[in-house]
């Protein structure tokens, strides 16, 4: 046999739904795509999310990693961490502090971190639609992957977090983040469509787009990741 190809794809996700109840909840994701034979490739993505609800506070922490290699040559290497604390003013409004840090060996900015503070509000909350919006300001520090020079600037931060229950078995979510400064604007959009297989499992299709308006010369300003995930839910 002149050509032998082996393709293995596994995406596993575990989630706990908070429902605004006091205590901890979380979500973990693991994804692996591998080929062997004439082409040797490996792609691995990992994700963790923890949420803690209290009477007046809500804390959220996320960790994510994406790694890939093609014939023993690295083609992707990104790690990201986010922390956000919300102080609840009432049932729909809150003030927040958010920190975001990431490294990416294959992006125009190989290191970015931001610290922002602002106001958030639950704009829509019913059985079909849920929409949360945030606006704030802060500072970001970036390191140019080409020149290795770091610089800081003030930014305006905006967030829209939307969930749509299409039917009893189908859900759509979309999270859009923007950090706008005078030198560069960072935009990130994560969209996912989940179709339930049974009470515990679902098939999820996702598209994540990241864009820097003024990426360093010689680097792409947009990165896209498309995935098909097997999701396992528990409470």
C-alpha positions as CSV (number, residue, x, y, z in Angstrom):
1,X,0.0,0.0,0.0
2,X,1.6,3.2,-1.2
3,X,-0.4,5.5,1.1
4,X,-1.7,4.9,4.6
5,X,-3.7,7.7,6.2
6,X,-5.1,7.7,9.7
7,X,-7.4,10.4,10.8
8,X,-8.6,10.7,14.4
9,X,-10.7,13.6,15.6
10,X,-12.0,13.9,19.2
11,X,-13.5,17.0,20.8
12,X,-14.8,16.6,24.3
13,X,-16.5,19.3,26.4
14,X,-17.8,19.2,29.9
15,X,-20.0,22.0,31.2
16,X,-21.9,23.0,34.3
17,X,-24.7,25.6,34.0
18,X,-24.6,28.3,36.7
19,X,-28.2,29.5,36.6
20,X,-27.1,32.3,39.0
21,X,-27.1,29.8,41.9
22,X,-24.5,30.4,44.6
23,X,-21.3,28.3,44.4
24,X,-19.0,27.1,41.7
25,X,-19.6,26.0,38.2
26,X,-17.3,25.2,35.3
27,X,-16.6,24.0,31.8
28,X,-13.8,22.0,30.4
29,X,-12.9,21.4,26.7
30,X,-10.5,19.0,25.0
31,X,-9.9,18.7,21.3
32,X,-7.5,16.6,19.3
33,X,-7.1,16.2,15.5
34,X,-4.3,13.9,14.3
35,X,-3.2,12.5,10.9
36,X,-0.4,10.0,10.1
37,X,1.0,8.4,7.0
38,X,2.3,10.7,4.2
39,X,1.3,13.7,6.3
40,X,1.9,13.9,10.0
41,X,-0.2,16.6,11.7
42,X,-1.5,17.2,15.2
43,X,-3.8,19.8,16.5
44,X,-4.7,20.1,20.2
45,X,-7.0,22.6,21.9
46,X,-7.8,22.8,25.6
47,X,-10.1,25.1,27.5
48,X,-11.2,25.6,31.1
49,X,-13.8,27.9,32.6
50,X,-14.7,28.5,36.2
51,X,-17.5,30.6,37.6
52,X,-18.3,31.5,41.2
53,X,-21.6,33.0,42.2
54,X,-22.1,34.8,45.5
55,X,-24.7,37.1,46.9
56,X,-23.1,40.3,45.6
57,X,-20.2,39.0,43.5
58,X,-19.6,36.8,40.4
59,X,-16.1,35.7,39.4
60,X,-15.2,34.1,36.1
61,X,-11.8,32.6,35.1
62,X,-10.9,31.0,31.7
63,X,-7.8,29.2,30.4
64,X,-7.3,28.2,26.8
65,X,-4.6,26.7,24.7
66,X,-4.2,25.9,21.0
67,X,-1.2,23.9,19.7
68,X,-0.5,22.4,16.3
69,X,2.3,20.9,14.3
70,X,2.8,19.7,10.7
71,X,5.5,17.2,10.1
72,X,7.2,18.0,13.4
73,X,7.1,21.8,12.7
74,X,5.0,24.0,15.0
75,X,2.2,25.8,13.2
76,X,0.2,27.1,16.1
77,X,1.0,27.9,19.8
78,X,-1.4,30.1,21.7
79,X,-2.3,30.3,25.4
80,X,-4.8,32.7,26.9
81,X,-6.1,33.6,30.4
82,X,-9.0,35.8,31.4
83,X,-10.3,36.8,34.8
84,X,-13.3,39.0,35.5
85,X,-15.0,40.0,38.8
86,X,-18.5,41.5,38.8
87,X,-20.1,43.4,41.7
88,X,-23.8,43.2,41.4
89,X,-25.6,46.5,41.8
90,X,-29.1,44.9,41.4
91,X,-30.7,42.0,39.5
92,X,-29.6,43.3,36.0
93,X,-26.7,45.7,36.5
94,X,-23.1,45.3,37.8
95,X,-19.7,46.9,37.7
96,X,-16.7,44.8,36.7
97,X,-12.9,44.5,36.5
98,X,-11.5,42.4,33.8
99,X,-7.9,41.1,33.0
100,X,-7.0,39.4,29.7
101,X,-3.5,37.9,28.9
102,X,-2.4,35.9,25.9
103,X,0.7,34.7,24.1
104,X,0.7,33.6,20.5
105,X,3.9,32.6,18.7
106,X,2.2,32.9,15.3
107,X,0.4,36.3,15.6
108,X,1.4,39.8,14.7
109,X,1.4,40.6,18.5
110,X,3.0,37.6,20.2
111,X,1.9,38.9,23.7
112,X,-1.1,41.0,24.7
113,X,-2.5,41.9,28.1
114,X,-5.3,44.3,29.1
115,X,-6.8,45.5,32.3
116,X,-10.2,47.2,32.1
117,X,-13.0,48.4,34.4
118,X,-16.6,49.3,33.6
119,X,-20.4,48.7,33.7
120,X,-22.4,45.7,32.6
121,X,-26.1,45.1,32.2
122,X,-28.4,42.1,31.4
123,X,-30.2,43.7,28.4
124,X,-32.5,40.8,27.5
125,X,-33.4,37.8,29.7
126,X,-36.2,35.5,28.8
127,X,-36.7,31.8,27.8
128,X,-35.7,32.4,24.2
129,X,-33.1,35.2,24.2
130,X,-30.4,36.4,26.6
131,X,-28.2,39.4,25.9
132,X,-25.6,40.9,28.2
133,X,-23.7,44.1,27.3
134,X,-20.6,45.7,28.9
135,X,-18.7,49.0,28.4
136,X,-15.5,50.0,30.0
137,X,-12.1,51.5,29.7
138,X,-8.5,50.6,30.7
139,X,-5.1,50.0,29.3
140,X,-3.5,47.3,27.0
141,X,0.2,46.3,26.6
142,X,1.3,44.6,23.3
143,X,4.5,43.2,22.0
144,X,5.3,43.4,18.3
145,X,6.2,39.9,17.1
146,X,8.5,41.4,14.4
147,X,10.4,44.1,16.3
148,X,9.9,42.6,19.8
149,X,9.0,46.1,21.0
150,X,6.3,46.5,23.6
151,X,4.0,49.5,23.9
152,X,1.0,50.5,25.9
153,X,-2.1,52.6,25.2
154,X,-5.5,53.4,26.7
155,X,-8.5,51.5,25.3
156,X,-12.3,51.4,25.3
157,X,-13.7,47.9,25.9
158,X,-17.1,46.6,24.7
159,X,-18.7,43.2,25.0
160,X,-21.9,41.7,23.8
161,X,-22.7,38.1,25.0
162,X,-25.8,36.6,23.3
163,X,-27.7,33.3,23.7
164,X,-30.6,32.1,21.6
165,X,-32.7,29.0,22.3
166,X,-33.9,28.1,18.9
167,X,-35.7,25.0,20.0
168,X,-35.6,22.4,22.8
169,X,-32.6,20.8,21.1
170,X,-30.9,23.6,19.3
171,X,-29.0,26.6,20.9
172,X,-26.9,29.4,19.4
173,X,-24.4,31.5,21.3
174,X,-22.2,34.5,20.2
175,X,-19.7,36.4,22.2
176,X,-18.2,39.6,20.7
177,X,-15.3,41.5,22.4
178,X,-13.7,44.7,21.2
179,X,-10.7,46.6,22.7
180,X,-10.3,49.8,20.8
181,X,-7.3,52.1,21.0
182,X,-5.7,54.8,18.9
183,X,-2.9,52.5,17.6
184,X,-4.8,49.2,17.2
185,X,-8.3,47.7,17.7
186,X,-8.6,44.1,18.8
187,X,-11.8,42.3,17.9
188,X,-12.8,38.7,18.8
189,X,-16.0,36.9,17.9
190,X,-16.9,33.4,19.1
191,X,-20.1,31.8,17.6
192,X,-21.4,28.3,18.2
193,X,-24.4,26.3,17.3
194,X,-25.2,23.3,19.5
195,X,-27.7,20.5,18.5
196,X,-28.6,18.1,21.3
197,X,-28.2,14.4,20.7
198,X,-29.8,13.5,24.0
199,X,-30.2,15.0,27.5
200,X,-26.4,15.0,28.1
201,X,-24.7,15.2,24.7
202,X,-24.7,17.6,21.8
203,X,-22.9,18.3,18.6
204,X,-21.5,21.8,18.5
205,X,-20.2,23.7,15.5
206,X,-18.1,26.8,16.2
207,X,-16.3,29.6,14.4
208,X,-13.9,31.9,16.3
209,X,-12.5,35.0,14.5
210,X,-9.7,37.3,15.9
211,X,-8.8,40.5,14.2
212,X,-6.2,43.3,14.8
213,X,-6.9,46.4,12.7
214,X,-3.2,47.4,12.7
215,X,-1.2,44.2,12.8
216,X,2.6,44.5,12.3
217,X,3.8,44.6,8.7
218,X,4.3,41.2,7.2
219,X,1.7,39.4,9.5
220,X,-1.9,38.6,8.9
221,X,-4.5,40.7,10.7
222,X,-7.2,38.0,11.0
223,X,-7.1,34.5,12.5
224,X,-10.0,32.0,12.2
225,X,-10.6,28.7,13.9
226,X,-13.5,26.5,12.8
227,X,-14.4,23.4,14.9
228,X,-17.0,20.6,15.3
229,X,-17.3,19.6,18.9
230,X,-18.9,16.8,20.8
231,X,-20.3,18.3,24.0
232,X,-21.2,16.6,27.2
233,X,-23.4,18.6,29.7
234,X,-24.0,18.0,33.4
235,X,-25.3,19.8,36.4
